[in-house]
């Protein structure tokens, strides 16, 4: 009798433990029309709203945690000022919700989180609501099927590698609220042929457009102070680039392998030109170095096989290395320098390697 009672008590305790676990877990709780689940727990009341604030039907909604909700194939993170896409498994046209109403609070979509659509190779288009203010790092990394995207007018932040490797993307226009382009933001977008930047952009980070091999022209906005490392590295079809007078430095490999670049006007205030900055620019026939230039790096003009004229306006010989220019350029190119500084260039160990050195005047 005691053994039978003991077994019964153990069975009841085991069953109670199972029910307690089932009623206290939060994963994959489906939202129903009621306010409580099967265990009597209160369920958050949530609705998906359209742009006009009208509740939409037909959505499948799960609560994954107190701050994570899955609506259809996209997971959203609840923030103090709205919601952000956390992770998606989208194919074809991706359409994040405009806003939700959670326990009486209306929360607009304000962000696309880091890596949110990363790897969605079968996604061909995405509709980003106008309420979105921020797109996180790697948000669309590797979305090779994405051919076009319209960024919202209120966007103020675009993260690192946001569209890296989006090989199907052909054009991009940034809204006026964006003031910087993050590192590798569009690197590897091999079909990107058109980029429009607003006047608000003050900084373009390293590698931002590296490998955009279909890009043919580019206008750098006024106010940008430097062309950073490898910004246009590997843009093999880039034939025209406008640099503003605000630029004071050209970074390492900034224009490396821009094979179609036949000419470039270096702004008058540029003081430093980095290693390999114009390496591989095989269409470049002449280069004018401004009077402000102080240093030019190693192998800066290596591979510039068409370079035949170098104009240096600096009154004092800039610091260069023995391989800033190639041996072939020393033999075939003509170096033009200020007449008052001609003797300084002739007696400089590096600059005097040019066989043809003539005054500018």
C-alpha positions as a LaTeX table, in Angstrom:
\begin{tabular}{lrrr}
\hline
Residue & $x$ (\AA) & $y$ (\AA) & $z$ (\AA) \\
\hline
Unk1 & 0.00 & 0.00 & 0.00 \\
Unk2 & 2.80 & 2.39 & 0.88 \\
Unk3 & 4.63 & 1.50 & $-2.33$ \\
Unk4 & 1.48 & 2.17 & $-4.39$ \\
Unk5 & 0.98 & 5.55 & $-2.70$ \\
Unk6 & 4.59 & 6.47 & $-3.25$ \\
Unk7 & 4.35 & 5.68 & $-6.96$ \\
Unk8 & 1.17 & 7.73 & $-7.27$ \\
Unk9 & 2.76 & 10.73 & $-5.54$ \\
Unk10 & 5.85 & 10.52 & $-7.75$ \\
Unk11 & 3.66 & 10.40 & $-10.86$ \\
Unk12 & 1.68 & 13.46 & $-9.73$ \\
Unk13 & 4.85 & 15.40 & $-9.00$ \\
Unk14 & 6.29 & 14.52 & $-12.42$ \\
Unk15 & 3.07 & 15.58 & $-14.18$ \\
Unk16 & 3.02 & 18.84 & $-12.21$ \\
Unk17 & 6.59 & 19.59 & $-13.26$ \\
Unk18 & 5.69 & 19.07 & $-16.93$ \\
Unk19 & 2.68 & 21.37 & $-16.67$ \\
Unk20 & 4.68 & 24.03 & $-14.83$ \\
Unk21 & 7.34 & 23.97 & $-17.53$ \\
Unk22 & 4.73 & 24.20 & $-20.27$ \\
Unk23 & 3.03 & 27.13 & $-18.59$ \\
Unk24 & 6.11 & 29.16 & $-17.77$ \\
Unk25 & 8.05 & 28.84 & $-21.01$ \\
Unk26 & 8.08 & 31.85 & $-23.34$ \\
Unk27 & 9.45 & 30.41 & $-26.59$ \\
Unk28 & 7.13 & 30.16 & $-29.56$ \\
Unk29 & 3.97 & 31.29 & $-27.81$ \\
Unk30 & 1.48 & 31.92 & $-30.59$ \\
Unk31 & $-0.67$ & 34.97 & $-30.19$ \\
Unk32 & $-4.37$ & 34.17 & $-30.21$ \\
Unk33 & $-7.44$ & 36.35 & $-30.23$ \\
Unk34 & $-7.76$ & 36.04 & $-26.48$ \\
Unk35 & $-5.70$ & 37.62 & $-23.73$ \\
Unk36 & $-4.64$ & 34.41 & $-21.97$ \\
Unk37 & $-2.99$ & 31.14 & $-23.02$ \\
Unk38 & $-4.03$ & 27.60 & $-22.07$ \\
Unk39 & $-2.37$ & 28.01 & $-18.67$ \\
Unk40 & $-4.17$ & 31.23 & $-17.83$ \\
Unk41 & $-1.14$ & 33.45 & $-18.42$ \\
Unk42 & $-1.78$ & 36.90 & $-19.85$ \\
Unk43 & $-0.59$ & 37.19 & $-23.45$ \\
Unk44 & 0.65 & 40.51 & $-24.80$ \\
Unk45 & $-1.86$ & 42.04 & $-27.13$ \\
Unk46 & $-0.25$ & 42.81 & $-30.51$ \\
Unk47 & $-1.55$ & 44.03 & $-33.85$ \\
Unk48 & 0.18 & 44.76 & $-37.15$ \\
Unk49 & $-0.76$ & 48.19 & $-38.48$ \\
Unk50 & $-0.54$ & 49.55 & $-42.00$ \\
Unk51 & 0.76 & 53.02 & $-42.95$ \\
Unk52 & $-2.62$ & 54.54 & $-42.00$ \\
Unk53 & $-2.66$ & 52.84 & $-38.62$ \\
Unk54 & $-5.33$ & 50.30 & $-39.57$ \\
Unk55 & $-4.91$ & 46.77 & $-38.20$ \\
Unk56 & $-3.94$ & 44.18 & $-40.81$ \\
Unk57 & $-5.19$ & 40.60 & $-40.80$ \\
Unk58 & $-3.49$ & 37.46 & $-42.05$ \\
Unk59 & $-0.19$ & 37.65 & $-40.17$ \\
Unk60 & 1.31 & 34.74 & $-38.25$ \\
Unk61 & 2.74 & 36.07 & $-35.00$ \\
Unk62 & 4.83 & 34.41 & $-32.30$ \\
Unk63 & 6.36 & 35.78 & $-29.12$ \\
Unk64 & 9.94 & 34.50 & $-28.79$ \\
Unk65 & 10.80 & 36.51 & $-25.70$ \\
Unk66 & 9.71 & 39.68 & $-23.92$ \\
Unk67 & 11.47 & 41.78 & $-26.60$ \\
Unk68 & 11.51 & 39.48 & $-29.65$ \\
Unk69 & 8.51 & 38.86 & $-31.87$ \\
Unk70 & 8.33 & 36.85 & $-35.08$ \\
Unk71 & 5.84 & 38.17 & $-37.60$ \\
Unk72 & 5.60 & 35.95 & $-40.68$ \\
Unk73 & 9.22 & 35.27 & $-41.76$ \\
Unk74 & 10.83 & 38.25 & $-39.98$ \\
Unk75 & 11.85 & 38.59 & $-36.32$ \\
Unk76 & 11.59 & 42.02 & $-34.70$ \\
Unk77 & 13.29 & 43.48 & $-31.65$ \\
Unk78 & 11.22 & 45.82 & $-29.47$ \\
Unk79 & 13.09 & 49.04 & $-28.69$ \\
Unk80 & 12.12 & 52.01 & $-26.51$ \\
Unk81 & 11.23 & 54.13 & $-29.56$ \\
Unk82 & 9.96 & 51.48 & $-31.95$ \\
Unk83 & 10.89 & 48.12 & $-33.44$ \\
Unk84 & 13.82 & 46.93 & $-35.56$ \\
Unk85 & 14.24 & 43.98 & $-37.87$ \\
Unk86 & 16.36 & 41.45 & $-35.98$ \\
Unk87 & 16.56 & 38.56 & $-38.46$ \\
Unk88 & 14.80 & 37.60 & $-41.67$ \\
Unk89 & 14.56 & 34.57 & $-43.91$ \\
Unk90 & 13.07 & 36.39 & $-46.85$ \\
Unk91 & 12.72 & 35.29 & $-50.46$ \\
Unk92 & 11.50 & 37.35 & $-53.40$ \\
Unk93 & 9.97 & 40.63 & $-52.21$ \\
Unk94 & 10.71 & 41.34 & $-48.53$ \\
Unk95 & 8.15 & 43.58 & $-46.87$ \\
Unk96 & 8.83 & 44.38 & $-43.22$ \\
Unk97 & 5.83 & 45.63 & $-41.25$ \\
Unk98 & 5.30 & 49.39 & $-41.07$ \\
Unk99 & 4.40 & 49.41 & $-37.37$ \\
Unk100 & 2.82 & 47.35 & $-34.63$ \\
Unk101 & 0.54 & 48.08 & $-31.70$ \\
Unk102 & 1.81 & 46.28 & $-28.61$ \\
Unk103 & $-0.22$ & 46.51 & $-25.41$ \\
Unk104 & $-1.69$ & 49.82 & $-26.53$ \\
Unk105 & 1.64 & 51.36 & $-27.70$ \\
Unk106 & 2.10 & 52.11 & $-31.38$ \\
Unk107 & 5.69 & 51.26 & $-32.37$ \\
Unk108 & 6.97 & 52.18 & $-35.85$ \\
Unk109 & 9.75 & 50.30 & $-37.61$ \\
Unk110 & 12.80 & 52.49 & $-36.92$ \\
Unk111 & 15.73 & 50.21 & $-37.72$ \\
Unk112 & 17.14 & 47.35 & $-39.74$ \\
Unk113 & 19.43 & 45.55 & $-37.30$ \\
Unk114 & 22.95 & 44.20 & $-37.78$ \\
Unk115 & 22.92 & 41.23 & $-40.15$ \\
Unk116 & 19.13 & 41.37 & $-40.38$ \\
Unk117 & 18.87 & 40.22 & $-44.02$ \\
Unk118 & 22.42 & 38.85 & $-44.28$ \\
Unk119 & 22.63 & 35.87 & $-46.60$ \\
Unk120 & 19.10 & 36.23 & $-48.02$ \\
Unk121 & 20.42 & 35.29 & $-51.45$ \\
Unk122 & 16.94 & 34.69 & $-52.91$ \\
Unk123 & 15.58 & 38.09 & $-51.87$ \\
Unk124 & 15.13 & 40.23 & $-54.99$ \\
Unk125 & 13.61 & 43.40 & $-53.52$ \\
Unk126 & 12.96 & 44.97 & $-50.14$ \\
Unk127 & 10.46 & 47.62 & $-49.13$ \\
Unk128 & 11.94 & 49.78 & $-46.37$ \\
Unk129 & 9.34 & 51.98 & $-44.64$ \\
Unk130 & 9.95 & 55.73 & $-44.42$ \\
Unk131 & 10.07 & 55.50 & $-40.63$ \\
Unk132 & 13.42 & 53.65 & $-40.67$ \\
Unk133 & 16.26 & 55.80 & $-39.29$ \\
Unk134 & 19.11 & 53.29 & $-39.12$ \\
Unk135 & 20.48 & 50.37 & $-41.15$ \\
Unk136 & 22.96 & 48.29 & $-39.17$ \\
Unk137 & 26.27 & 46.62 & $-39.96$ \\
Unk138 & 26.03 & 43.84 & $-42.57$ \\
Unk139 & 22.27 & 44.37 & $-42.79$ \\
Unk140 & 22.10 & 43.18 & $-46.41$ \\
Unk141 & 25.46 & 41.39 & $-46.60$ \\
Unk142 & 25.53 & 38.90 & $-49.48$ \\
Unk143 & 22.01 & 39.58 & $-50.78$ \\
Unk144 & 23.13 & 38.70 & $-54.30$ \\
Unk145 & 19.61 & 38.72 & $-55.75$ \\
Unk146 & 18.83 & 42.26 & $-54.59$ \\
Unk147 & 18.72 & 44.48 & $-57.69$ \\
Unk148 & 17.37 & 47.74 & $-56.30$ \\
Unk149 & 16.54 & 49.39 & $-53.01$ \\
Unk150 & 15.02 & 52.75 & $-52.12$ \\
Unk151 & 16.39 & 54.11 & $-48.88$ \\
Unk152 & 13.96 & 56.08 & $-46.69$ \\
Unk153 & 14.21 & 59.87 & $-46.65$ \\
Unk154 & 14.71 & 59.97 & $-42.89$ \\
Unk155 & 17.67 & 57.57 & $-42.82$ \\
Unk156 & 20.58 & 58.94 & $-40.77$ \\
Unk157 & 22.82 & 55.92 & $-40.23$ \\
Unk158 & 24.21 & 53.33 & $-42.65$ \\
Unk159 & 26.40 & 50.72 & $-40.99$ \\
Unk160 & 29.64 & 49.02 & $-42.00$ \\
Unk161 & 29.33 & 46.47 & $-44.82$ \\
Unk162 & 25.62 & 47.29 & $-45.02$ \\
Unk163 & 25.35 & 46.19 & $-48.66$ \\
Unk164 & 28.68 & 44.38 & $-49.07$ \\
Unk165 & 28.61 & 41.73 & $-51.78$ \\
Unk166 & 25.20 & 42.73 & $-53.19$ \\
Unk167 & 26.33 & 41.81 & $-56.69$ \\
Unk168 & 22.92 & 42.44 & $-58.28$ \\
Unk169 & 22.56 & 46.01 & $-57.03$ \\
Unk170 & 22.84 & 48.49 & $-59.94$ \\
Unk171 & 22.13 & 51.90 & $-58.41$ \\
Unk172 & 21.93 & 53.57 & $-55.02$ \\
Unk173 & 20.92 & 57.06 & $-53.89$ \\
Unk174 & 21.48 & 58.13 & $-50.30$ \\
Unk175 & 19.08 & 60.55 & $-48.60$ \\
Unk176 & 20.13 & 63.94 & $-47.23$ \\
Unk177 & 20.23 & 62.85 & $-43.59$ \\
Unk178 & 23.24 & 60.58 & $-44.10$ \\
Unk179 & 26.54 & 62.31 & $-43.26$ \\
Unk180 & 28.99 & 59.43 & $-43.67$ \\
Unk181 & 29.54 & 56.26 & $-45.67$ \\
Unk182 & 30.79 & 53.47 & $-43.43$ \\
Unk183 & 33.66 & 51.08 & $-44.20$ \\
Unk184 & 32.87 & 48.53 & $-46.93$ \\
Unk185 & 29.31 & 49.83 & $-47.15$ \\
Unk186 & 29.06 & 48.91 & $-50.85$ \\
Unk187 & 32.28 & 46.90 & $-51.33$ \\
Unk188 & 32.00 & 44.10 & $-53.84$ \\
Unk189 & 28.83 & 45.44 & $-55.48$ \\
Unk190 & 30.17 & 44.44 & $-58.87$ \\
Unk191 & 27.15 & 45.69 & $-60.86$ \\
Unk192 & 26.76 & 49.02 & $-59.09$ \\
Unk193 & 26.91 & 51.59 & $-61.89$ \\
Unk194 & 25.34 & 54.66 & $-60.30$ \\
Unk195 & 25.91 & 56.22 & $-56.87$ \\
Unk196 & 24.31 & 59.49 & $-55.77$ \\
Unk197 & 25.55 & 61.04 & $-52.54$ \\
Unk198 & 23.92 & 64.04 & $-50.85$ \\
Unk199 & 25.81 & 67.21 & $-49.93$ \\
Unk200 & 25.47 & 66.20 & $-46.28$ \\
Unk201 & 28.12 & 63.46 & $-46.62$ \\
Unk202 & 31.33 & 64.59 & $-44.90$ \\
Unk203 & 33.21 & 61.30 & $-44.62$ \\
Unk204 & 33.70 & 58.23 & $-46.79$ \\
Unk205 & 35.34 & 55.40 & $-44.86$ \\
Unk206 & 38.01 & 52.95 & $-46.12$ \\
Unk207 & 36.96 & 50.32 & $-48.67$ \\
Unk208 & 33.51 & 51.92 & $-49.04$ \\
Unk209 & 33.28 & 51.23 & $-52.80$ \\
Unk210 & 36.12 & 48.73 & $-53.24$ \\
Unk211 & 35.57 & 46.38 & $-56.15$ \\
Unk212 & 32.60 & 48.24 & $-57.65$ \\
Unk213 & 33.84 & 47.32 & $-61.11$ \\
Unk214 & 30.87 & 48.79 & $-63.05$ \\
Unk215 & 31.14 & 52.26 & $-61.53$ \\
Unk216 & 32.08 & 54.71 & $-64.32$ \\
Unk217 & 31.90 & 58.12 & $-62.63$ \\
Unk218 & 31.79 & 59.51 & $-59.12$ \\
Unk219 & 31.26 & 62.90 & $-57.51$ \\
Unk220 & 32.70 & 63.26 & $-54.02$ \\
Unk221 & 30.61 & 65.81 & $-52.07$ \\
Unk222 & 32.09 & 69.12 & $-50.94$ \\
Unk223 & 33.24 & 68.92 & $-47.36$ \\
Unk224 & 34.83 & 65.47 & $-47.54$ \\
Unk225 & 38.33 & 65.97 & $-46.13$ \\
Unk226 & 40.08 & 62.86 & $-47.32$ \\
Unk227 & 39.90 & 59.96 & $-49.76$ \\
Unk228 & 40.53 & 57.08 & $-47.39$ \\
Unk229 & 42.33 & 53.76 & $-47.89$ \\
Unk230 & 41.07 & 51.69 & $-50.85$ \\
Unk231 & 37.83 & 53.64 & $-51.22$ \\
Unk232 & 37.82 & 53.10 & $-55.00$ \\
Unk233 & 40.31 & 50.22 & $-55.12$ \\
Unk234 & 39.45 & 47.91 & $-58.01$ \\
Unk235 & 36.85 & 50.19 & $-59.62$ \\
Unk236 & 38.18 & 49.14 & $-63.01$ \\
Unk237 & 35.66 & 51.11 & $-65.12$ \\
Unk238 & 35.92 & 54.36 & $-63.15$ \\
Unk239 & 36.80 & 56.93 & $-65.81$ \\
Unk240 & 35.78 & 60.17 & $-64.12$ \\
Unk241 & 36.03 & 61.31 & $-60.51$ \\
Unk242 & 35.49 & 64.77 & $-59.03$ \\
Unk243 & 37.38 & 65.56 & $-55.84$ \\
Unk244 & 36.34 & 68.67 & $-53.88$ \\
Unk245 & 38.79 & 71.32 & $-52.71$ \\
Unk246 & 38.14 & 70.23 & $-49.12$ \\
Unk247 & 40.21 & 67.07 & $-49.65$ \\
Unk248 & 43.61 & 67.27 & $-47.93$ \\
Unk249 & 44.79 & 63.68 & $-48.19$ \\
Unk250 & 44.55 & 60.73 & $-50.56$ \\
Unk251 & 44.96 & 57.43 & $-48.74$ \\
Unk252 & 46.80 & 54.23 & $-49.55$ \\
Unk253 & 45.48 & 52.35 & $-52.60$ \\
Unk254 & 42.62 & 54.86 & $-52.85$ \\
Unk255 & 42.44 & 54.53 & $-56.65$ \\
Unk256 & 44.43 & 51.33 & $-57.14$ \\
Unk257 & 43.56 & 49.46 & $-60.34$ \\
Unk258 & 41.20 & 52.16 & $-61.60$ \\
Unk259 & 42.29 & 51.13 & $-65.08$ \\
Unk260 & 39.94 & 53.46 & $-66.97$ \\
Unk261 & 40.93 & 56.62 & $-65.09$ \\
Unk262 & 42.69 & 58.78 & $-67.70$ \\
Unk263 & 42.91 & 61.95 & $-65.63$ \\
Unk264 & 42.24 & 63.21 & $-62.13$ \\
Unk265 & 42.39 & 66.72 & $-60.71$ \\
Unk266 & 44.08 & 66.53 & $-57.32$ \\
Unk267 & 42.74 & 69.36 & $-55.10$ \\
Unk268 & 45.12 & 72.20 & $-54.31$ \\
Unk269 & 45.15 & 71.51 & $-50.59$ \\
Unk270 & 46.27 & 67.88 & $-50.74$ \\
Unk271 & 49.37 & 67.39 & $-48.57$ \\
Unk272 & 49.77 & 63.63 & $-48.47$ \\
Unk273 & 49.31 & 60.92 & $-51.10$ \\
Unk274 & 49.55 & 57.37 & $-49.79$ \\
Unk275 & 51.27 & 54.18 & $-50.90$ \\
Unk276 & 49.83 & 52.61 & $-54.06$ \\
Unk277 & 47.27 & 55.44 & $-54.30$ \\
Unk278 & 47.19 & 55.37 & $-58.12$ \\
Unk279 & 48.89 & 52.03 & $-58.68$ \\
Unk280 & 47.57 & 50.21 & $-61.73$ \\
Unk281 & 45.88 & 53.27 & $-63.27$ \\
Unk282 & 47.14 & 52.26 & $-66.68$ \\
Unk283 & 45.12 & 54.89 & $-68.59$ \\
Unk284 & 46.56 & 57.80 & $-66.59$ \\
Unk285 & 48.66 & 59.92 & $-68.97$ \\
Unk286 & 49.48 & 62.89 & $-66.75$ \\
Unk287 & 49.33 & 63.85 & $-63.10$ \\
Unk288 & 49.47 & 67.30 & $-61.50$ \\
Unk289 & 50.75 & 67.45 & $-57.94$ \\
Unk290 & 49.62 & 70.61 & $-56.09$ \\
Unk291 & 51.89 & 73.10 & $-54.40$ \\
Unk292 & 50.75 & 71.96 & $-50.95$ \\
Unk293 & 51.94 & 68.35 & $-51.36$ \\
Unk294 & 54.51 & 67.27 & $-48.75$ \\
Unk295 & 54.75 & 63.48 & $-49.03$ \\
Unk296 & 54.05 & 60.85 & $-51.67$ \\
Unk297 & 54.20 & 57.19 & $-50.70$ \\
Unk298 & 55.76 & 54.01 & $-52.03$ \\
Unk299 & 54.70 & 52.62 & $-55.42$ \\
Unk300 & 52.11 & 55.37 & $-55.69$ \\
Unk301 & 52.25 & 55.33 & $-59.49$ \\
Unk302 & 53.40 & 51.76 & $-60.14$ \\
Unk303 & 51.63 & 50.19 & $-63.08$ \\
Unk304 & 50.72 & 53.57 & $-64.59$ \\
Unk305 & 52.18 & 52.49 & $-67.92$ \\
Unk306 & 50.77 & 55.44 & $-69.92$ \\
Unk307 & 52.10 & 58.16 & $-67.60$ \\
Unk308 & 54.29 & 60.52 & $-69.62$ \\
Unk309 & 53.98 & 63.87 & $-67.81$ \\
Unk310 & 54.30 & 64.70 & $-64.13$ \\
Unk311 & 53.58 & 68.29 & $-63.06$ \\
Unk312 & 54.76 & 69.12 & $-59.55$ \\
Unk313 & 53.90 & 72.63 & $-58.34$ \\
Unk314 & 55.56 & 72.35 & $-54.92$ \\
Unk315 & 58.22 & 75.01 & $-54.34$ \\
Unk316 & 59.99 & 72.64 & $-51.96$ \\
Unk317 & 60.68 & 69.09 & $-53.09$ \\
Unk318 & 58.07 & 66.73 & $-51.60$ \\
Unk319 & 59.30 & 63.66 & $-49.78$ \\
Unk320 & 59.11 & 60.57 & $-51.99$ \\
Unk321 & 60.74 & 57.13 & $-52.08$ \\
Unk322 & 62.95 & 55.57 & $-54.71$ \\
Unk323 & 59.94 & 53.63 & $-56.00$ \\
Unk324 & 57.21 & 56.28 & $-55.83$ \\
Unk325 & 57.61 & 56.32 & $-59.60$ \\
Unk326 & 58.83 & 53.35 & $-61.64$ \\
Unk327 & 62.15 & 53.04 & $-63.44$ \\
Unk328 & 60.30 & 53.21 & $-66.76$ \\
Unk329 & 58.61 & 56.47 & $-65.74$ \\
Unk330 & 61.98 & 57.91 & $-64.75$ \\
Unk331 & 63.14 & 57.18 & $-68.29$ \\
Unk332 & 60.15 & 58.18 & $-70.42$ \\
Unk333 & 58.11 & 60.70 & $-68.42$ \\
Unk334 & 58.86 & 64.42 & $-68.26$ \\
Unk335 & 58.89 & 66.06 & $-64.84$ \\
Unk336 & 57.70 & 69.68 & $-64.84$ \\
Unk337 & 58.64 & 71.76 & $-61.74$ \\
Unk338 & 58.65 & 75.45 & $-60.73$ \\
Unk339 & 61.58 & 77.22 & $-62.41$ \\
Unk340 & 62.69 & 78.76 & $-59.11$ \\
Unk341 & 63.02 & 75.28 & $-57.60$ \\
Unk342 & 64.56 & 73.55 & $-60.61$ \\
Unk343 & 67.99 & 73.19 & $-59.03$ \\
Unk344 & 66.47 & 71.73 & $-55.86$ \\
Unk345 & 64.77 & 68.99 & $-57.87$ \\
Unk346 & 67.94 & 68.37 & $-59.93$ \\
Unk347 & 70.00 & 67.81 & $-56.78$ \\
Unk348 & 67.37 & 65.80 & $-54.90$ \\
Unk349 & 68.35 & 62.12 & $-54.69$ \\
Unk350 & 64.86 & 60.86 & $-55.59$ \\
Unk351 & 63.48 & 63.48 & $-57.96$ \\
Unk352 & 66.69 & 63.65 & $-59.98$ \\
Unk353 & 66.03 & 60.09 & $-61.19$ \\
Unk354 & 63.83 & 61.60 & $-63.92$ \\
Unk355 & 65.88 & 61.84 & $-67.13$ \\
Unk356 & 63.75 & 64.71 & $-68.41$ \\
Unk357 & 63.26 & 67.54 & $-65.92$ \\
Unk358 & 62.04 & 70.91 & $-67.18$ \\
Unk359 & 60.67 & 74.16 & $-65.67$ \\
Unk360 & 56.94 & 74.80 & $-65.60$ \\
Unk361 & 57.30 & 78.44 & $-66.74$ \\
\hline
\end{tabular}
